[in-house]
Amino acid sequence: MASFLAFLNSPVGPKTTHFWGPVANCGFVVAGLVDMQKHPEMISGNMSAAMCVFWIIHEVQPRNYLLLACHASNETVQMYQFSRWLKHQR
């Protein structure tokens, strides 16, 4: 119970935006995973490339490990989507 209370009251706990921001940010990962089922012609190459660049830029100094995990997961999903789009364009 003490460790739960320590997490609850920590600077990156659920009472802060440093927790809920990354949780909401993981919606991009879920959306990317759902989009993997769609045909590659539905993928926007420009948007996938922009998302890849955006996530690389923001991984320079993550605020916490939850944010780092979310960014790394989204980078992986977006790079996979971009590779599907490139293969489809050829």
C-alpha positions as CSV (number, residue, x, y, z in Angstrom):
1,M,0.0,0.0,0.0
2,A,2.9,2.4,0.7
3,S,4.3,1.9,-2.8
4,F,0.9,2.7,-4.3
5,L,0.6,5.8,-2.2
6,A,4.1,6.9,-3.2
7,F,3.2,6.4,-6.9
8,L,-0.1,8.2,-6.4
9,N,1.6,11.3,-4.9
10,S,4.7,11.2,-7.1
11,P,5.6,14.0,-9.6
12,V,4.6,11.8,-12.5
13,G,1.6,10.0,-10.8
14,P,-2.0,10.0,-11.8
15,K,-2.7,13.3,-10.1
16,T,-0.5,15.1,-12.7
17,T,-0.5,15.9,-16.4
18,H,2.8,14.0,-16.6
19,F,0.8,10.9,-16.3
20,W,-2.4,11.6,-18.2
21,G,-0.7,13.3,-21.1
22,P,1.2,10.2,-22.1
23,V,-1.8,8.0,-21.5
24,A,-3.8,10.1,-23.9
25,N,-0.9,10.2,-26.3
26,C,-1.0,6.4,-26.5
27,G,-4.2,6.9,-28.5
28,F,-1.9,7.5,-31.5
29,V,-0.4,4.1,-31.0
30,V,-3.8,2.4,-30.8
31,A,-5.0,4.3,-33.9
32,G,-1.8,3.2,-35.8
33,L,-2.4,-0.4,-34.7
34,V,-6.0,-0.3,-36.0
35,D,-4.8,1.2,-39.3
36,M,-2.5,-1.8,-39.9
37,Q,-5.6,-3.7,-40.9
38,K,-6.5,-1.2,-43.7
39,H,-5.3,-1.3,-47.2
40,P,-2.0,0.6,-47.9
41,E,-3.6,3.0,-50.3
42,M,-5.5,4.4,-47.4
43,I,-2.3,5.5,-45.7
44,S,-1.1,9.1,-46.0
45,G,2.6,9.0,-46.8
46,N,3.0,12.7,-45.9
47,M,1.2,12.2,-42.5
48,S,3.2,9.1,-41.7
49,A,6.5,10.8,-42.5
50,A,5.5,13.8,-40.4
51,M,4.6,11.6,-37.5
52,C,7.9,9.8,-37.7
53,V,9.8,13.1,-37.7
54,F,7.7,14.5,-34.9
55,W,8.2,11.5,-32.6
56,I,12.0,11.4,-33.2
57,I,12.2,15.1,-32.3
58,H,10.3,14.6,-29.1
59,E,12.3,11.6,-27.9
60,V,15.3,13.8,-27.2
61,Q,14.3,14.5,-23.5
62,P,11.3,12.5,-22.3
63,R,9.7,13.6,-19.0
64,N,9.1,10.1,-17.8
65,Y,9.3,6.4,-18.8
66,L,5.6,6.2,-19.6
67,L,6.1,9.0,-22.2
68,L,9.3,7.4,-23.5
69,A,7.4,4.1,-24.0
70,C,4.5,5.8,-25.7
71,H,6.9,7.7,-28.1
72,A,8.9,4.6,-28.9
73,S,5.8,2.6,-29.6
74,N,4.3,5.3,-31.8
75,E,7.6,5.7,-33.7
76,T,7.6,1.9,-34.4
77,V,4.0,1.9,-35.6
78,Q,4.4,5.0,-37.8
79,M,7.6,3.7,-39.4
80,Y,5.9,0.4,-40.2
81,Q,2.9,2.3,-41.7
82,F,5.3,4.4,-43.7
83,S,7.1,1.3,-45.0
84,R,3.8,-0.2,-46.0
85,W,2.9,3.0,-47.9
86,L,6.3,3.0,-49.7
87,K,5.9,-0.6,-50.7
88,H,2.5,0.1,-52.1
89,Q,3.8,3.1,-54.1
90,R,6.3,0.9,-55.9
